[in-house]
């Protein structure tokens, strides 16, 4: 448990017992981002990927008087340019009723602290362009947008097609 100066607010790392709460946060975030139909996560898949044989990411909760009111899911990436790992924030979300109390800021500050503690060279994340409230929040923390970079993604059928094409290169 990591105590904060915000009355009643503490941070803690999630455990396998928190899978249901993690999924609830993911669904709430997806609803906020107007992407509810894109959620494929289940309690079983979260348990396997976060607490299974190989943990692919970590989660911290912000708790107010013992109740989870915010979460952040993050993992390590790697920068060849700085030759160090980085910390990548996949998701951060605070329930709307608890916003404006500094909870998001303390989670971001803790993740920045963790970035340095783990000798990472960067702390990065993405934000939807329409989400000006979050962009303003991140800029107020000192974050810079990387306008020269474009996020790319291959998923679904296109991912399967590209992966299948590897056979041509292997045979």
C-alpha positions in Angstrom: 0.0 0.0 0.0 1.4 3.4 -1.0 0.0 6.3 1.0 -0.6 9.7 -0.7 -1.1 13.1 0.7 -4.7 13.1 -0.7 -6.9 12.3 2.4 -8.0 8.7 2.2 -6.3 8.0 -1.1 -3.7 5.2 -1.4 -2.2 3.3 -4.3 -1.6 -0.4 -4.6 -0.6 -3.0 -7.1 -3.4 -5.2 -8.3 -3.3 -8.9 -7.5 -5.0 -11.9 -9.0 -8.0 -11.3 -6.7 -8.6 -8.0 -8.5 -9.4 -9.4 -11.9 -13.1 -8.6 -11.7 -12.3 -4.9 -10.7 -9.7 -4.6 -13.5 -12.3 -5.7 -16.1 -14.9 -3.3 -14.6 -12.3 -0.4 -15.1 -11.6 -1.6 -18.7 -15.3 -1.6 -19.5 -15.8 1.8 -17.9 -12.9 3.3 -19.9 -14.2 1.7 -23.1 -17.6 3.3 -22.5 -16.0 6.7 -21.9 -13.9 6.4 -25.1 -17.0 5.3 -27.0 -15.4 1.9 -27.7 -17.5 -0.5 -25.6 -18.0 -2.9 -28.6 -14.3 -3.3 -28.9 -13.8 -4.9 -25.5 -12.9 -8.6 -25.9 -11.3 -8.9 -22.4 -12.7 -11.4 -20.0 -11.9 -12.2 -16.4 -10.1 -15.4 -17.7 -8.0 -13.6 -20.3 -7.0 -10.9 -17.7 -6.1 -13.5 -15.2 -3.9 -15.3 -17.8 -2.2 -12.3 -19.2 -1.6 -10.3 -16.0 -1.2 -13.0 -13.4 -0.4 -16.1 -15.4 2.9 -17.8 -16.3 4.1 -14.7 -17.9 2.7 -11.3 -16.8 2.5 -9.0 -19.8 1.5 -5.9 -17.8 0.9 -4.5 -14.3 -1.9 -2.6 -12.7 -2.1 -0.1 -9.9 -5.3 1.0 -8.2 -6.0 4.3 -6.6 -8.2 3.6 -3.6 -10.3 6.1 -1.7 -11.0 4.8 1.8 -10.4 1.2 0.6 -12.6 1.5 -2.6 -10.9 1.3 -6.0 -11.8 4.6 -7.8 -9.0 4.6 -10.5 -6.6 2.3 -12.2 -3.6 2.4 -14.5 -2.4 -0.5 -16.6 1.2 -0.3 -17.9 4.1 -2.4 -19.2 7.7 -2.1 -20.3 8.8 -1.4 -23.8 12.4 -0.7 -25.0 14.0 2.3 -26.7 17.0 1.4 -28.9 17.9 5.2 -29.1 18.4 5.5 -25.4 19.3 1.8 -24.9 16.9 1.5 -21.9 13.5 0.1 -21.1 10.6 2.5 -21.0 7.3 2.5 -19.2 4.3 2.5 -21.4 0.9 3.5 -20.0 -1.8 1.6 -21.8 -4.7 2.8 -19.8 -5.5 5.2 -17.0 -9.0 5.9 -15.7 -10.6 7.5 -12.7 -14.3 7.2 -12.2 -16.0 10.5 -13.1 -17.4 11.0 -9.6 -13.8 11.1 -8.3 -12.2 13.3 -10.8 -10.8 16.7 -9.9 -9.3 15.5 -6.6 -5.8 14.9 -7.8 -6.1 11.1 -8.0 -5.1 11.0 -11.7 -2.2 13.3 -11.0 -0.9 11.2 -8.1 -1.1 8.0 -10.2 0.8 9.7 -13.0 3.4 11.0 -10.6 3.8 7.6 -9.1 4.3 6.0 -12.5 6.9 8.7 -13.3 8.6 7.8 -10.0 8.4 4.1 -11.0 9.9 4.9 -14.4 13.0 6.4 -12.7 13.1 3.7 -10.0 13.2 1.0 -12.6 15.9 2.9 -14.6 13.7 3.5 -17.6 14.5 6.2 -20.1 10.9 7.2 -21.0 7.4 7.3 -19.8 5.0 7.3 -22.8 1.3 6.8 -23.6 -1.2 7.6 -26.3 -4.4 9.6 -26.1 -7.4 9.9 -28.4 -7.2 13.2 -30.4 -10.8 14.1 -29.4 -10.1 13.7 -25.7 -9.1 17.3 -25.1 -9.8 17.1 -21.4 -7.2 14.4 -21.0 -4.8 16.0 -23.4 -5.0 19.2 -21.3 -4.4 17.2 -18.2 -1.3 15.5 -19.6 0.1 18.8 -21.0 -0.3 20.3 -17.5 1.9 17.5 -16.2 4.6 18.5 -18.6 3.9 15.9 -21.4 4.6 16.7 -25.0 2.7 15.4 -27.9 4.8 13.7 -30.6 3.2 15.2 -33.7 5.8 13.7 -36.0 4.8 10.2 -35.1 1.8 8.2 -36.2 0.5 5.2 -34.3 0.0 2.2 -36.5 -1.8 -1.1 -35.7 -2.4 -4.4 -37.4 -5.1 -6.5 -35.9 -7.9 -9.0 -36.7 -7.9 -10.5 -40.2 -5.0 -8.3 -41.4 -2.8 -9.6 -38.5 -3.6 -13.2 -39.5 -2.9 -12.5 -43.2 0.5 -10.9 -42.4 1.4 -13.7 -40.0 0.4 -16.4 -42.5 2.6 -14.7 -45.2 5.6 -15.6 -43.1 5.2 -19.2 -44.4 6.3 -17.9 -47.8 9.5 -16.5 -46.3 10.3 -19.6 -44.2 9.7 -22.4 -46.8 
